Amino acid sequence: MVFGVFFFQHQEFVVVVHVADARTSVLHPASTTHRQLSDKQLEEAGVAPDLIRLSVGIENVDDIIEDLQQALNLID
C-alpha cells in the first residue's frame, strides 16, 4: 500500500487525527476523521482509501521539504 510507505516515513511530521496544531502533520482521513462513513459515502465525499492529508506547520521550510522528499523517494 503506497500510502502506508509514505505515511509512516517522516522524521519531522507528526501523525495525528486532527490538524489543529502548529506542527506539520499527516492524517489518513479514511481511517481517522471520516472512519464512520461507508465506502460509498467516502467515495462521494472524495476521500480515497489512499488519500493522505498534509498540514504544513511552522517548522523550518527546508526541514519540511527534506522530510517530504525522503518519504516520497521511498515510493516506487
Buried (B, 14 or more C-beta within 10 A) or exposed (E): EEBEEBBEBBEBBEEBEEBEEEBBBBBBBBEEBBEEBEEEEBEEEEBEEEBBBBBBBEBEEEEBEEBBEEBEEEEE
